[in-house]
Amino acid sequence: MDSRTSRADLDGLRGIAILAILACDFGLPGAAGGFIGIDAFFVISGFLTTRAILARTSEGRWSLGDFYCRRLRRSFPALFVTLVVALAAATVLLMPEALQRFGTSAFASVLGLSNILYWADASAFVASAAQTPLHHTWAISVTAQWLLIWPPLMMVLLKRGPALVVATLILAGALSIWAGQTLLASDALAVWFLTPLRLAAFAAGALLVWLPRWRQAEEALLLAGLGCLVYATAAFVPTTPFPGTDLLLPTLGATLVVYAGQAPRIGALLRHPFPVWLGGLSYALYLVHWPLLGFVQTYLLRPVAAWELAALGLIALALAWLLARFVERPFRDNLPRLSPPAFGLVCAGLVMAVMTVSGLMRIGDGWTWRIPAEVRPAIVALEFSRKSRETANRVGVCHLNMWVGKTALGSYVDERCMRIDPTRANYLILGDSHGGDRYAGLSAAYPEVNFLQMTTASCRPLLDTDFTDYQCPARMEYVFRKFLPGASLDGVILVGRWQARDLDKLRATLRHLRRLGPRVILIGPAVEIVPWVPDLVFRHGRRAGLEDWVSRFIVPERLEMDRRMRVLAAEEGAEYDSAIDALCPERRCPVLSPEGRLLIVDYGHQAPEGALAQALGLKRLGLSLPRRQPLRTAGCATIPDAHVGG
């Protein structure tokens, strides 16, 4: 390949890659696969790094220290400024819990380890920009780790000849693809975030250094490469099993573009001033676009409108120009006369500064001193409220979720959860995580009733559920087909975060239960409030007008689902009780308990005080739970011994 230090076509490819990433992250229709732009950057990095090492080695002026100094000059100042501005914005906008998470991510980002952090945190994979403003730094960390490993390894391999370098790259790339495809089903986060499973793109770019130019085929190869990138951008979606073998398409595309980008005719598209100019801003633009989007979403307390996204794109471009003009380029091209050791010490000091501030955010409980005094007790007690909810909902015993709970079919029915009491009325609460809340509230509001409980996170109580995690199908099969036909119950209470797609299956479930004979009580969807209630309380900052403020953010689709379920229950002859009417009469929701604690701990899950308020509201609206069924058995005799654990 051409050994020139600068190629306009590579800047043009950078411009195309960053456009794809922005289109994807800003939700532009038809660009859901724009995340493949990151792999194009990986290919470019692999090519340029290897080319630089080979060129300087052949000239006899290679120095590992000089290489890393130049890399720091190119990348660290802009990253540092971005992190400092983001730390300041987070201090103003984020509530303590979110600020703690942000501090952790800033700490990992400045150390080049954020990809490992996000691999360990499953929630980050699907999080919005508002929830993880530094999520995008995972790709910068992957690149940093590649640059930390490859140059010294390549120097060792070169001593035995370039053939060994080429063979190593081919083997590493092939193993990376194979391992990624193998692990995709069991650990998709590792395949997405971890550097060893992303090596194929770097290796492909590095291999180009040893390929001679094939001028006669450059036009066709460049066209094919651009076609691969365009197709992947348009065809890939968030559910595409990626990277895995699907990584081959964008990697091949970017590799062909790097290889044939100097083609005279089609290559002119890459060398056009606009993509070249945009490519020159690509690093700065990548740094600023995601935290800008995240902090604006946090400030607005709602999704960003289409016209606002367009404006944010222009603002991101302006900020990127400022960052490149006054930070990135001066340090890269005209650094004041500092020796590499001196510059390294300066960078180390700045890293320590970011680590100190972000670490204080983490260990300082998210700096609760920032919270207005009137609502501070509620926010400070949020973690306590959530722990209390877990205890009240019997998480890990009668309620199973992704963090705590038995999963073996032979042990998930605990006698403490499904024991029938011959001296009291017996009602089975069957549902998802909101079912756990209903258990906590109803058992407190109706102490004369024995409530059996089988609740599972995200597992709505449907006869033929399509949710496959946490043993949901097995649990539903057991309760509907084995337990209920022989159980002497006074009633079954169905609770869930009901969705429109559930209604047909819910109708079939109600008919099945009607044939079995017990009283069926259908409780509608809980009220949902977005942004989450703690964030709204933090933003409002005072108790006066708090309920009216929070109630403005009730999700209207939940109100419509409540209406549709009321109609369905009437058609099927089932009793219906509106959870929304019980907690939020006239669509005005209580927020704090008399003791000043939050009743709702996220978008709709309730602390024990909120669950009790909900249950008392149901009682006020007429929910009665009398004893109706003469018992044929006592204890847990209706549960086969093989299914009793504890």
C-alpha positions as CSV (number, residue, x, y, z in Angstrom):
1,M,0.0,0.0,0.0
2,D,0.9,3.7,-0.4
3,S,3.1,4.7,2.5
4,R,2.3,8.4,2.4
5,T,1.6,9.8,5.9
6,S,-1.6,11.6,4.8
7,R,-4.4,10.4,2.6
8,A,-7.5,12.5,1.9
9,D,-9.6,9.4,1.1
10,L,-9.1,8.1,4.7
11,D,-10.4,11.4,6.1
12,G,-13.3,10.9,3.7
13,L,-14.0,7.5,5.0
14,R,-13.9,8.9,8.5
15,G,-16.5,11.5,7.5
16,I,-18.8,8.7,6.1
17,A,-18.3,6.6,9.3
18,I,-19.1,9.5,11.7
19,L,-22.2,10.4,9.6
20,A,-23.4,6.8,9.9
21,I,-22.8,6.8,13.7
22,L,-24.6,10.2,14.1
23,A,-27.6,9.0,12.0
24,C,-27.9,5.9,14.1
25,D,-27.6,7.6,17.5
26,F,-29.9,10.4,16.5
27,G,-32.5,7.9,15.3
28,L,-32.6,8.8,11.6
29,P,-34.9,6.4,9.7
30,G,-33.0,3.9,7.6
31,A,-29.8,4.2,9.5
32,A,-30.3,1.8,12.4
33,G,-27.1,0.0,11.5
34,G,-25.0,3.1,11.6
35,F,-23.1,1.6,14.5
36,I,-20.9,-0.2,12.0
37,G,-19.1,3.2,11.5
38,I,-17.2,2.3,14.7
39,D,-15.8,-0.8,12.9
40,A,-14.7,1.4,10.0
41,F,-12.7,3.5,12.5
42,F,-11.2,0.2,13.9
43,V,-10.1,-0.8,10.4
44,I,-8.5,2.7,9.8
45,S,-6.8,2.5,13.1
46,G,-5.4,-0.9,12.4
47,F,-4.1,0.2,9.0
48,L,-2.5,3.5,10.1
49,T,-0.9,2.1,13.3
50,T,0.7,-0.8,11.5
51,R,1.8,1.4,8.6
52,A,3.4,3.9,11.0
53,I,5.3,1.2,12.8
54,L,6.5,-0.4,9.6
55,A,7.6,2.9,8.1
56,R,9.5,4.2,11.2
57,T,11.1,0.8,11.7
58,S,12.4,0.7,8.1
59,E,13.8,4.2,8.6
60,G,15.5,3.2,11.8
61,R,13.8,5.8,13.9
62,W,11.1,3.8,15.8
63,S,10.6,4.6,19.4
64,L,7.8,3.1,21.5
65,G,7.9,6.0,23.9
66,D,7.7,8.5,21.0
67,F,4.8,6.5,19.5
68,Y,2.7,6.6,22.7
69,C,3.5,10.3,23.2
70,R,2.2,11.1,19.7
71,R,-0.9,9.1,20.4
72,L,-1.5,10.9,23.6
73,R,-1.1,14.3,21.9
74,R,-3.6,13.2,19.3
75,S,-6.3,11.8,21.5
76,F,-6.0,12.7,25.2
77,P,-6.5,16.5,25.3
78,A,-9.8,16.4,23.5
79,L,-11.0,13.5,25.7
80,F,-9.9,15.3,28.8
81,V,-11.8,18.5,27.9
82,T,-14.9,16.4,27.0
83,L,-14.8,14.7,30.4
84,V,-14.3,17.9,32.3
85,V,-17.3,19.6,30.6
86,A,-19.4,16.4,31.1
87,L,-18.5,16.2,34.8
88,A,-19.7,19.8,35.2
89,A,-22.9,19.2,33.4
90,A,-23.6,16.0,35.3
91,T,-23.0,17.8,38.6
92,V,-25.8,20.2,37.7
93,L,-28.3,17.9,36.0
94,L,-28.0,14.4,37.5
95,M,-29.6,13.1,40.7
96,P,-27.3,11.4,43.2
97,E,-27.8,7.8,42.0
98,A,-27.2,8.8,38.4
99,L,-24.2,11.0,39.4
100,Q,-22.6,8.0,41.1
101,R,-23.0,5.9,38.0
102,F,-21.6,8.8,35.9
103,G,-18.6,9.1,38.2
104,T,-17.9,5.4,37.7
105,S,-18.1,5.7,34.0
106,A,-15.9,8.9,33.9
107,F,-13.3,7.1,36.1
108,A,-13.3,4.1,33.7
109,S,-13.2,6.3,30.6
110,V,-10.2,8.3,31.6
111,L,-8.3,5.1,32.2
112,G,-9.4,3.5,28.9
113,L,-11.4,0.8,30.6
114,S,-15.0,1.9,30.0
115,N,-15.7,-1.1,27.6
116,I,-14.9,-3.4,30.5
117,L,-17.2,-1.4,32.8
118,Y,-20.1,-1.6,30.3
119,W,-19.5,-5.3,29.7
120,A,-20.0,-5.9,33.4
121,D,-23.1,-3.7,33.5
122,A,-25.8,-5.3,31.4
123,S,-28.2,-2.4,31.7
124,A,-25.7,-0.1,29.9
125,F,-26.1,-2.1,26.6
126,V,-29.7,-0.8,26.1
127,A,-29.5,2.4,28.0
128,S,-30.3,5.7,26.5
129,A,-27.9,8.6,26.2
130,A,-29.6,10.3,29.1
131,Q,-28.8,7.3,31.4
132,T,-25.2,6.8,30.2
133,P,-23.8,10.0,28.8
134,L,-20.3,8.5,28.4
135,H,-21.4,5.2,27.0
136,H,-19.8,5.9,23.7
137,T,-16.3,6.0,25.2
138,W,-16.3,2.2,25.1
139,A,-15.0,2.4,21.5
140,I,-12.2,4.8,22.5
141,S,-11.2,2.3,25.2
142,V,-11.1,-0.6,22.8
143,T,-8.9,1.4,20.5
144,A,-6.6,2.4,23.4
145,Q,-6.3,-1.2,24.4
146,W,-5.4,-2.2,20.8
147,L,-2.8,0.5,20.7
148,L,-1.4,-0.7,24.0
149,I,-1.0,-4.3,22.9
150,W,-0.2,-4.2,19.2
151,P,2.9,-2.0,18.7
152,P,5.1,-3.8,21.2
153,L,3.8,-7.2,20.0
154,M,4.4,-6.2,16.4
155,M,8.0,-5.2,17.1
156,V,8.7,-8.6,18.7
157,L,7.1,-10.4,15.7
158,L,9.0,-8.2,13.1
159,K,12.3,-9.5,14.4
160,R,11.3,-12.9,13.0
161,G,10.1,-11.4,9.7
162,P,6.9,-9.9,8.3
163,A,5.5,-13.3,7.4
164,L,5.0,-14.0,11.1
165,V,3.2,-10.6,11.6
166,V,0.9,-11.4,8.7
167,A,0.2,-14.9,10.0
168,T,-0.5,-13.6,13.5
169,L,-3.0,-11.0,12.2
170,I,-4.8,-13.6,10.1
171,L,-5.0,-16.0,13.0
172,A,-6.1,-13.3,15.5
173,G,-8.8,-12.0,13.2
174,A,-10.1,-15.5,12.4
175,L,-10.1,-16.5,16.1
176,S,-11.9,-13.2,17.0
177,I,-14.7,-13.9,14.6
178,W,-15.0,-17.5,15.6
179,A,-15.0,-16.7,19.3
180,G,-17.5,-13.9,18.8
181,Q,-19.9,-16.0,16.9
182,T,-19.5,-18.8,19.5
183,L,-20.2,-16.5,22.5
184,L,-22.9,-14.4,20.9
185,A,-25.7,-16.5,22.3
186,S,-24.3,-16.8,25.8
187,D,-22.5,-13.5,26.3
188,A,-23.4,-10.9,23.7
189,L,-22.1,-8.1,25.8
190,A,-18.6,-9.6,25.8
191,V,-18.7,-9.9,22.0
192,W,-19.8,-6.3,21.7
193,F,-17.5,-4.6,24.2
194,L,-14.3,-6.6,24.8
195,T,-11.2,-5.9,22.7
196,P,-10.2,-9.5,21.9
197,L,-13.6,-10.1,20.3
198,R,-13.2,-6.9,18.2
199,L,-9.7,-7.7,16.8
200,A,-10.9,-8.7,13.3
201,A,-11.5,-5.1,12.2
202,F,-8.1,-4.0,13.5
203,A,-6.4,-7.0,11.9
204,A,-8.1,-6.5,8.6
205,G,-6.8,-2.9,8.4
206,A,-3.3,-3.9,9.5
207,L,-3.0,-6.6,6.8
208,L,-3.5,-4.0,4.1
209,V,0.0,-2.6,4.8
210,W,1.5,-5.7,3.0
211,L,-0.9,-5.7,0.0
212,P,0.4,-4.0,-3.2
213,R,-2.0,-1.7,-5.0
214,W,-4.1,-3.2,-7.8
215,R,-4.9,-0.1,-9.7
216,Q,-6.9,-1.8,-12.5
217,A,-9.5,-3.1,-9.9
218,E,-9.6,-0.1,-7.6
219,E,-12.8,1.4,-9.0
220,A,-14.7,-1.9,-8.7
221,L,-13.3,-2.7,-5.3
222,L,-14.1,0.8,-3.9
223,L,-17.6,0.6,-5.2
224,A,-18.1,-2.8,-3.6
225,G,-16.7,-1.6,-0.3
226,L,-19.0,1.5,-0.2
227,G,-21.9,-0.8,-1.1
228,C,-21.1,-3.1,1.8
229,L,-21.1,-0.1,4.2
230,V,-24.3,1.4,2.9
231,Y,-26.1,-2.0,2.9
232,A,-25.0,-2.7,6.5
233,T,-26.0,0.8,7.7
234,A,-29.5,0.3,6.2
235,A,-30.1,-3.4,6.8
236,F,-28.6,-3.9,10.3
237,V,-30.9,-3.2,13.3
238,P,-30.3,-3.3,17.1
239,T,-31.5,-7.0,17.1
240,T,-29.0,-8.0,14.4
241,P,-26.7,-10.7,16.0
242,F,-23.6,-8.4,16.0
243,P,-20.6,-8.6,15.9
244,G,-20.2,-12.3,15.3
245,T,-20.0,-13.3,11.6
246,D,-22.1,-10.3,10.7
247,L,-19.0,-8.2,11.5
248,L,-17.5,-9.5,8.3
249,L,-19.7,-7.3,6.0
250,P,-18.8,-3.9,7.4
251,T,-15.2,-4.9,8.0
252,L,-14.9,-6.1,4.5
253,G,-16.5,-2.9,3.3
254,A,-14.2,-0.6,5.3
255,T,-11.2,-2.7,4.3
256,L,-12.0,-2.4,0.6
257,V,-12.5,1.4,0.9
258,V,-9.1,1.8,2.7
259,Y,-7.4,-0.4,0.1
260,A,-9.0,1.2,-3.0
261,G,-9.7,4.7,-1.7
262,Q,-7.2,6.3,-4.1
263,A,-9.1,5.2,-7.1
264,P,-9.2,8.2,-9.5
265,R,-13.0,8.4,-10.3
266,I,-15.1,6.9,-7.4
267,G,-12.3,7.8,-5.0
268,A,-13.0,11.5,-5.8
269,L,-16.2,11.1,-3.7
270,L,-14.1,10.3,-0.7
271,R,-11.7,13.1,-1.5
272,H,-14.4,15.7,-1.8
273,P,-13.8,18.7,0.5
274,F,-17.0,18.0,2.6
275,P,-16.3,14.4,3.7
276,V,-12.6,15.2,4.2
277,W,-13.5,18.2,6.4
278,L,-16.0,16.1,8.3
279,G,-13.5,13.4,8.7
280,G,-11.1,15.9,10.2
281,L,-13.7,16.6,12.8
282,S,-14.7,13.0,13.3
283,Y,-12.9,12.3,16.6
284,A,-14.2,15.5,18.2
285,L,-17.7,15.0,16.8
286,Y,-17.7,11.4,18.2
287,L,-16.7,12.7,21.6
288,V,-19.3,15.4,21.9
289,H,-22.4,14.1,20.2
290,W,-23.5,11.4,22.7
291,P,-23.1,13.4,26.0
292,L,-24.7,16.4,24.3
293,L,-27.7,14.2,23.4
294,G,-27.9,12.7,26.8
295,F,-27.7,15.9,28.8
296,V,-30.3,17.6,26.6
297,Q,-32.7,14.7,27.1
298,T,-32.1,14.9,30.9
299,Y,-32.7,18.6,30.9
300,L,-35.9,18.4,28.7
301,L,-37.4,15.5,30.8
302,R,-38.7,14.0,27.5
303,P,-37.5,12.5,24.2
304,V,-36.0,15.0,21.9
305,A,-38.2,16.1,19.0
306,A,-37.2,15.7,15.4
307,W,-36.5,19.4,14.8
308,E,-34.5,19.5,18.0
309,L,-32.4,16.5,16.9
310,A,-31.6,18.4,13.7
311,A,-30.6,21.5,15.8
312,L,-28.5,19.2,18.1
313,G,-26.7,17.9,15.1
314,L,-25.7,21.4,14.1
315,I,-24.7,22.2,17.7
316,A,-22.6,19.1,17.9
317,L,-20.9,20.1,14.7
318,A,-20.1,23.5,16.1
319,L,-18.8,22.1,19.4
320,A,-16.7,19.6,17.5
321,W,-15.2,22.4,15.4
322,L,-14.3,24.3,18.5
323,L,-12.8,21.2,20.2
324,A,-10.8,20.3,17.1
325,R,-9.7,23.9,16.4
326,F,-8.6,24.9,19.9
327,V,-7.7,21.6,21.6
328,E,-7.2,18.6,19.4
329,R,-5.1,20.2,16.6
330,P,-3.0,22.5,18.6
331,F,-1.8,19.7,20.9
332,R,-1.4,17.3,17.9
333,D,0.4,19.7,15.6
334,N,1.8,22.5,17.6
335,L,2.4,21.2,21.1
336,P,4.5,23.6,23.3
337,R,8.0,22.3,23.7
338,L,7.5,19.5,26.2
339,S,9.6,16.4,26.2
340,P,7.7,13.1,26.0
341,P,8.4,12.4,29.7
342,A,7.2,15.9,30.7
343,F,4.1,15.6,28.6
344,G,3.4,12.1,30.0
345,L,3.6,13.5,33.5
346,V,1.2,16.3,32.6
347,C,-1.3,13.7,31.2
348,A,-0.9,11.6,34.3
349,G,-1.7,14.6,36.5
350,L,-4.8,15.3,34.5
351,V,-5.9,11.7,34.6
352,M,-5.5,11.8,38.4
353,A,-7.6,14.9,38.5
354,V,-10.5,13.3,36.6
355,M,-10.1,10.2,38.7
356,T,-10.3,12.2,41.9
357,V,-13.4,14.1,41.0
358,S,-15.2,11.1,39.5
359,G,-14.2,9.0,42.5
360,L,-15.5,11.5,44.9
361,M,-18.8,11.4,43.0
362,R,-18.9,7.7,43.5
363,I,-17.9,7.4,47.1
364,G,-19.6,10.7,48.1
365,D,-23.1,9.2,47.6
366,G,-23.6,11.2,44.5
367,W,-23.1,14.5,46.3
368,T,-26.4,14.7,48.1
369,W,-25.6,18.2,49.3
370,R,-26.8,19.4,45.9
371,I,-30.3,18.3,46.6
372,P,-32.8,21.0,47.7
373,A,-33.5,20.5,51.4
374,E,-37.2,20.0,51.1
375,V,-36.9,16.8,49.0
376,R,-33.4,15.6,50.2
377,P,-34.7,13.0,52.7
378,A,-36.8,11.3,50.0
379,I,-33.9,11.1,47.5
380,V,-31.3,10.1,50.2
381,A,-33.7,7.3,51.4
382,L,-34.3,6.0,47.8
383,E,-31.9,3.0,48.1
384,F,-33.5,2.1,51.5
385,S,-36.9,2.3,49.9
386,R,-35.8,-0.1,47.1
387,K,-34.3,-2.5,49.6
388,S,-37.5,-2.4,51.6
389,R,-39.5,-3.2,48.5
390,E,-37.4,-6.3,47.8
391,T,-38.0,-7.5,51.4
392,A,-41.8,-6.7,51.2
393,N,-42.1,-8.4,47.8
394,R,-40.2,-11.5,49.1
395,V,-37.6,-11.2,46.3
396,G,-35.6,-14.4,46.0
397,V,-38.2,-16.5,47.8
398,C,-41.6,-15.9,46.2
399,H,-40.6,-13.4,43.6
400,L,-37.9,-14.3,41.0
401,N,-36.0,-11.8,39.0
402,M,-32.7,-11.6,37.0
403,W,-30.6,-10.8,40.1
404,V,-32.1,-13.0,42.8
405,G,-34.1,-16.2,42.8
406,K,-34.1,-19.9,42.2
407,T,-34.3,-21.0,38.6
408,A,-34.5,-24.8,38.8
409,L,-38.0,-26.0,38.0
410,G,-37.9,-28.5,40.8
411,S,-37.3,-25.8,43.5
412,Y,-39.1,-22.6,42.5
413,V,-42.3,-23.3,44.4
414,D,-41.5,-22.5,48.0
415,E,-44.0,-23.7,50.6
416,R,-43.9,-20.2,52.2
417,C,-45.3,-18.8,49.0
418,M,-48.0,-21.4,48.1
419,R,-49.3,-22.7,51.4
420,I,-53.0,-22.7,51.8
421,D,-54.3,-21.7,55.3
422,P,-57.5,-23.5,56.2
423,T,-58.5,-20.8,58.7
424,R,-58.5,-17.9,56.3
425,A,-59.5,-16.9,52.8
426,N,-56.9,-17.9,50.2
427,Y,-56.1,-15.8,47.2
428,L,-53.2,-16.5,44.7
429,I,-51.4,-13.4,43.4
430,L,-50.0,-14.3,40.0
431,G,-48.0,-11.8,38.1
432,D,-44.8,-10.0,37.2
433,S,-42.8,-7.5,39.2
434,H,-45.9,-5.4,39.7
435,G,-47.5,-8.5,41.1
436,G,-44.8,-8.5,43.8
437,D,-45.9,-4.9,44.6
438,R,-49.5,-6.0,44.9
439,Y,-48.5,-8.8,47.2
440,A,-46.8,-6.3,49.5
441,G,-49.7,-3.9,49.5
442,L,-52.6,-6.4,49.7
443,S,-51.1,-8.5,52.5
444,A,-50.7,-5.3,54.6
445,A,-54.2,-4.0,53.7
446,Y,-56.0,-7.3,54.1
447,P,-54.3,-9.0,57.1
448,E,-57.3,-11.4,57.4
449,V,-56.5,-13.0,54.0
450,N,-53.8,-15.5,53.2
451,F,-52.1,-14.5,49.9
452,L,-50.3,-17.1,47.9
453,Q,-47.6,-15.6,45.7
454,M,-46.1,-16.6,42.4
455,T,-44.5,-13.6,40.8
456,T,-41.7,-13.4,38.3
457,A,-40.0,-10.4,36.8
458,S,-41.4,-9.5,33.3
459,C,-43.5,-12.7,33.4
460,R,-47.1,-11.5,32.8
461,P,-49.6,-14.2,33.9
462,L,-50.7,-15.6,30.6
463,L,-51.6,-19.2,29.7
464,D,-49.3,-19.2,26.6
465,T,-46.6,-16.7,27.5
466,D,-44.0,-15.7,24.9
467,F,-41.5,-14.6,27.6
468,T,-38.8,-17.2,28.0
469,D,-36.6,-15.9,30.8
470,Y,-36.6,-16.7,34.5
471,Q,-38.4,-20.0,34.0
472,C,-41.6,-18.0,33.0
473,P,-43.1,-20.6,30.6
474,A,-42.5,-23.5,33.1
475,R,-43.9,-21.5,36.0
476,M,-47.1,-20.6,34.0
477,E,-47.5,-24.2,32.8
478,Y,-47.2,-25.4,36.4
479,V,-49.7,-23.0,37.9
480,F,-52.3,-23.1,35.2
481,R,-52.1,-26.8,34.4
482,K,-51.0,-28.5,37.6
483,F,-51.6,-26.3,40.6
484,L,-54.9,-24.5,40.0
485,P,-57.0,-27.5,38.9
486,G,-56.5,-29.2,42.3
487,A,-56.2,-26.2,44.5
488,S,-59.0,-25.0,46.9
489,L,-58.7,-21.2,46.4
490,D,-61.1,-18.4,47.0
491,G,-59.7,-16.5,44.0
492,V,-56.9,-15.8,41.6
493,I,-55.6,-12.2,41.2
494,L,-53.8,-11.5,37.9
495,V,-51.4,-8.6,37.9
496,G,-49.0,-7.4,35.1
497,R,-47.5,-4.6,33.2
498,W,-50.0,-5.4,30.5
499,Q,-49.2,-4.7,26.8
500,A,-51.5,-4.4,23.8
501,R,-50.1,-7.6,22.4
502,D,-51.2,-9.5,25.5
503,L,-54.9,-8.9,25.1
504,D,-55.8,-12.0,23.0
505,K,-53.7,-14.3,25.2
506,L,-55.2,-12.6,28.3
507,R,-58.7,-13.3,27.0
508,A,-57.8,-17.0,26.5
509,T,-56.3,-17.1,30.1
510,L,-59.5,-15.7,31.6
511,R,-61.6,-18.3,29.8
512,H,-59.3,-21.0,31.0
513,L,-59.6,-19.8,34.6
514,R,-63.4,-19.5,34.3
515,R,-63.6,-23.2,33.4
516,L,-61.5,-24.0,36.5
517,G,-64.0,-22.3,38.7
518,P,-62.2,-19.9,41.1
519,R,-63.1,-16.2,41.3
520,V,-60.8,-14.2,39.0
521,I,-59.8,-10.7,39.8
522,L,-57.9,-8.8,37.0
523,I,-55.9,-5.8,38.2
524,G,-55.1,-3.3,35.5
525,P,-51.7,-1.7,34.7
526,A,-50.0,0.4,37.3
527,V,-49.6,4.1,36.6
528,E,-46.3,4.8,34.8
529,I,-44.5,8.1,35.0
530,V,-41.6,9.0,32.7
531,P,-39.1,10.4,33.4
532,W,-38.8,8.3,36.6
533,V,-40.4,9.8,39.7
534,P,-37.1,10.2,41.7
535,D,-35.7,12.3,38.8
536,L,-38.8,14.5,38.7
537,V,-38.7,15.0,42.5
538,F,-35.0,16.0,42.3
539,R,-35.7,18.4,39.4
540,H,-38.8,20.0,41.1
541,G,-36.8,20.5,44.3
542,R,-39.7,21.3,46.7
543,R,-42.8,19.7,48.1
544,A,-45.2,22.5,47.1
545,G,-46.9,21.5,43.9
546,L,-45.0,18.2,43.7
547,E,-48.0,16.0,43.0
548,D,-49.3,18.2,40.2
549,W,-45.8,18.4,38.7
550,V,-45.2,14.7,38.7
551,S,-48.7,13.8,37.5
552,R,-48.0,15.9,34.4
553,F,-45.7,13.0,33.2
554,I,-48.1,10.1,33.5
555,V,-47.7,8.0,30.4
556,P,-51.0,8.3,28.4
557,E,-50.6,4.9,26.8
558,R,-51.1,3.3,30.2
559,L,-54.4,5.1,30.7
560,E,-55.6,3.8,27.3
561,M,-54.5,0.2,28.3
562,D,-56.5,0.6,31.5
563,R,-59.6,1.5,29.5
564,R,-59.1,-1.4,27.0
565,M,-58.6,-3.9,29.8
566,R,-61.7,-2.8,31.6
567,V,-63.7,-3.5,28.4
568,L,-62.0,-6.9,28.0
569,A,-62.8,-7.9,31.6
570,A,-66.4,-6.9,31.1
571,E,-66.7,-9.0,27.9
572,E,-65.2,-12.0,29.7
573,G,-67.2,-11.7,32.9
574,A,-64.1,-11.1,35.0
575,E,-63.8,-8.6,37.9
576,Y,-61.7,-5.6,37.1
577,D,-60.0,-3.3,39.4
578,S,-58.1,-0.3,38.1
579,A,-54.7,0.2,39.8
580,I,-54.5,3.7,38.3
581,D,-57.8,4.8,39.8
582,A,-56.8,3.3,43.1
583,L,-53.5,5.2,43.4
584,C,-54.2,8.3,41.3
585,P,-57.8,9.4,41.5
586,E,-58.5,12.1,39.0
587,R,-55.1,11.4,37.6
588,R,-53.3,13.0,40.5
589,C,-50.7,10.7,42.0
590,P,-49.3,10.9,45.6
591,V,-45.6,11.1,45.6
592,L,-44.3,11.1,49.2
593,S,-45.4,9.2,52.3
594,P,-46.3,11.1,55.5
595,E,-42.7,10.3,56.6
596,G,-41.4,12.0,53.4
597,R,-40.3,8.8,51.5
598,L,-41.0,8.2,47.9
599,L,-44.0,6.0,47.1
600,I,-42.8,5.2,43.6
601,V,-39.1,4.2,43.2
602,D,-38.8,4.3,39.4
603,Y,-41.3,4.6,36.6
604,G,-44.0,2.7,38.4
605,H,-42.7,0.1,40.9
606,Q,-43.7,1.0,44.5
607,A,-42.0,1.2,47.8
608,P,-44.0,-0.7,50.6
609,E,-45.7,2.6,51.5
610,G,-46.8,3.1,47.9
611,A,-47.9,-0.5,47.6
612,L,-50.0,-0.1,50.7
613,A,-51.5,3.2,49.4
614,Q,-52.4,1.3,46.2
615,A,-54.1,-1.5,48.1
616,L,-56.0,0.8,50.4
617,G,-57.2,2.6,47.2
618,L,-58.4,-0.7,45.8
619,K,-60.2,-1.4,49.1
620,R,-61.8,2.1,49.0
621,L,-63.0,1.4,45.5
622,G,-64.8,-1.8,46.7
623,L,-62.3,-4.7,46.4
624,S,-63.5,-7.3,48.8
625,L,-61.7,-10.6,49.4
626,P,-64.1,-12.9,51.4
627,R,-63.7,-16.6,52.0
628,R,-65.8,-18.5,49.5
629,Q,-64.3,-21.9,48.8
630,P,-64.8,-24.8,51.2
631,L,-61.3,-26.3,51.6
632,R,-60.7,-29.9,50.7
633,T,-57.1,-30.0,52.0
634,A,-54.8,-28.1,54.3
635,G,-51.2,-27.1,54.2
636,C,-49.3,-27.6,50.9
637,A,-50.9,-30.9,50.0
638,T,-52.0,-29.6,46.6
639,I,-48.4,-29.0,45.6
640,P,-46.5,-32.1,44.5
641,D,-43.6,-32.9,46.8
642,A,-41.2,-32.7,43.9
643,H,-42.0,-29.1,43.4
644,V,-41.7,-27.9,47.0
645,G,-38.4,-26.3,47.9
646,G,-37.2,-24.0,50.6
